[in-house]
Amino acid sequence: MSQVPHYWTRPFVERFVAALNESAAFRKAAANFSETIIMRCIDTPAGKDCSATYRFDKGECKSWDFEEWDAPSAART
């Protein structure tokens, strides 16, 4: 079994998006969902502040971005 990446890291976001897009059940449940979601975490266990942005179109994550900074960062304002 492969090791799951730590939360709030770029490898986790990559796996998360792939899992969403590969899930027929998720795509069906989110078929009418076309929005952008931004999730932010401050002071992760790795000492980072980070932000993950997901852009959905009809239940599919079409694009995403992940940014991280040393905590505390200017991103907190």
Order of alpha helices (4+ residues) and beta strands (2+ residues): alpha-alpha-beta-beta-beta
